[in-house]
Amino acid sequence: MSLALLAGVQEAQGQAGGGSAANAQGSEMSGTTATALHLGPDSSLGQLLDHPGFTGFAPLLLPWDGRSYDRALRLRDIGSLLPYHSHVEPTVVASGLNRLIDEVARGAVVFHRFYSEAEQQADPAKANTGLFLLRGRPGAPFAVIAPGGGFAYVGAVHEGFPYAEAISQAGYNAFVLRYRTGGGGAVATEDLAAALSYVLRNAGALGVGAAGYSLWGSSAGARMAASIGSHGTAAFGGEPLPGPAAVIMAYTAHADHAAREPPTFVVVGDEDRIAPPSAMARRVQALSAQGSLVQFHRYPGVGHGFGTGAGTVAEGWIGEAIAFWQAQLATADDGKTGKAQ
C-alpha cells in the first residue's frame, strides 16, 4: 500500500443534480480536511468505503447495487466481484481510484448527480446513478465512459476509472457513468442519454468543451454507446443533442446500426466467448460497406472483459483509441477552417 500522504482532502461532494452543475456540486464543507493514504493492491474494501475522499458516494465506486461486501476483501482480489471481466490488474484499479483521491485532495468535485432529487424520489434506483469526472485541460472536449457488467453490475473499477485516467492524462475531460442495473439495456441507455444531456447543458460550469465529445463503452456499455451513436439521445429520453465525434466500442456482440454512423473504433479479443469476434466483425463490415469510418483491432489470446489490456497483447489500445478520436477532432477543425475561408 502506498504511503504517500495526501493532505487537505475535502469531504464534500456533489449530492444534488438534474438541473445545473452548481446544484450538482453542492456546498463544500469549509475547513473539513483529512489526511488520506493512497490505496494499493493490499488495501481492503473497508478502507475504500471509509475513505474520506469518497464520502457521500463510496458504494457507487463498487460494481454491485444493494450488496453487502466483505470489507476485508483486498483490491488485489476485486476481480472476484467482476464475473464477466478478465485481466483485472490490482495496480491499474488502485491507480484509477487514486486519481480520484488526488482530484478531491486539490479541491475538485469529482461526483455529479445528473438526476434531480425529485427524479430520484420518483425512481429510487436513480439514486444509484451519477458521473465521476477526471479533468483534463479546462475547456477541452470530453468523453463519457460506460463500463460493462451485463447490465447486472457496473465494472467502473476495471474499465471506467482506468480509461478516464488515461484520457485525462491526454488532456481531455473524462466522465465515468454509473447507471442503473437490473433493468436491461434500455434503462441503462436512458441513463447515458440523461447524463449526456446534463453534461452538455452544464458544459461551461463543468469546464468542459461542448463540441467533439466521444462515447466509450465496454461490453454492455458498448451497446449503450453504440445505441446513442446510431439513434441519438432523444430516442432514449434525453435532450436532442449533436452526435459524438467518435464511438469507442470494446468487446460486444451489438449488431444494430443506422444508415449513418459516427466514426467507430472497435476492439475485441480472439478468445472472447461472450462477445464472439465474428459478431463484431459483421458489424464492422456493415458499417464499412455503407461508408462509415471504422478501425477494428482483434487481439490474439485475449478473452472477454480485458479492460485496459494491461499485461496482454491488447495493452496500449486506449492510447490508439484516443488517437482515433483526436483524428476526428482534427478533421472537424479542418472542416470549420475551410468553411470560414
Secondary structure by P-SEA (a helix, b strand, c coil): cccccccccccccccccccccccccccccccbbbbbbbbcccccaaaaaacccccccccccccccccccccccccccccccccccccccaaaaaaaaaaaaaaaaaccccccccccaaaaaaccccccbbbbbbbcccccbbbbbbbbccccccccccccaaaaaaaaaacbbbbbbbccccccaaaaaaaaaaaaaaaaaccccccccccbbbbbbccaaaaaaaaaaccccccccccbbbbbcbbbbcccccccccccccbbbbbbbcccccccaaaaaaaaaaaaaaccbbbbbbbccccccccccccccccaaaaaaaaaaaaaaaaaaaaaaaaac
